Amino acid sequence: MLLLYIPMFRTRYILYPNHMTVICFGKMRIPYQFITNMKETHNPLSSAALSLDRIQIDFIKLGIICK
C-alpha cells in the first residue's frame, strides 16, 4: 500500500530549454520534439498526483507513442 503513495510525493517534473525530465522511481528525459500531444484530464491513471486535475503527455519512445 505504501508504494501507491510514494509517487505522489516523489514525482518531479523539471523543464529545460530542449527537454523535460520526469523523476519518479528513476529519471526519464523527454525531448520536446518527441511530445505528440498534451491534454487536460481527470484520469487517475494518467499520472501520480494528489489532485485529479492532471495533464496527460503523449510522447514517442523508441518509435512507439507512449501515454
C-alpha positions as CSV (number, residue, x, y, z in Angstrom):
1,M,0.0,0.0,0.0
2,L,2.9,2.3,0.7
3,L,4.2,2.0,-2.8
4,L,1.0,3.6,-4.1
5,Y,1.7,6.8,-2.1
6,I,5.4,7.2,-2.8
7,P,5.0,8.5,-6.4
8,M,2.5,11.2,-5.2
9,F,5.2,12.8,-3.0
10,R,8.3,12.0,-5.0
11,T,7.3,12.8,-8.6
12,R,9.2,15.8,-10.0
13,Y,9.0,17.5,-13.4
14,I,11.9,19.7,-14.4
15,L,11.6,21.8,-17.6
16,Y,14.8,22.7,-19.6
17,P,15.1,24.6,-22.8
18,N,15.2,21.5,-25.0
19,H,13.6,18.7,-22.9
20,M,11.8,17.9,-19.7
21,T,12.9,15.4,-17.0
22,V,10.5,13.3,-15.0
23,I,11.8,11.9,-11.8
24,C,9.8,9.1,-10.2
25,F,11.4,5.7,-9.3
26,G,14.1,6.7,-11.8
27,K,14.8,9.5,-14.3
28,M,13.2,9.9,-17.8
29,R,14.3,12.6,-20.2
30,I,11.7,13.6,-22.9
31,P,12.9,15.9,-25.7
32,Y,10.1,18.4,-26.6
33,Q,10.2,17.3,-30.3
34,F,9.0,13.8,-29.2
35,I,5.9,15.1,-27.4
36,T,3.0,14.4,-29.7
37,N,0.0,15.6,-27.6
38,M,-0.9,17.2,-24.3
39,K,-4.4,17.4,-22.8
40,E,-6.2,18.1,-19.6
41,T,-7.5,15.0,-17.9
42,H,-9.1,13.8,-14.7
43,N,-8.0,10.2,-15.2
44,P,-6.1,8.9,-12.0
45,L,-4.1,6.5,-14.2
46,S,-2.5,9.3,-16.3
47,S,0.0,10.3,-13.6
48,A,0.7,10.2,-9.9
49,A,-0.7,13.3,-8.2
50,L,-2.8,14.2,-5.2
51,S,-5.2,16.2,-7.3
52,L,-7.4,14.8,-10.1
53,D,-6.5,17.9,-12.2
54,R,-3.8,16.4,-14.4
55,I,-2.1,16.7,-17.8
56,Q,-1.7,13.7,-20.0
57,I,1.5,13.9,-22.1
58,D,1.8,11.6,-25.1
59,F,5.3,11.1,-26.5
60,I,7.3,8.9,-28.8
61,K,9.8,6.5,-27.2
62,L,11.7,4.1,-29.4
63,G,9.2,4.7,-32.3
64,I,6.2,3.9,-30.1
65,I,3.7,6.5,-28.9
66,C,3.6,6.3,-25.1
67,K,0.8,7.8,-22.9
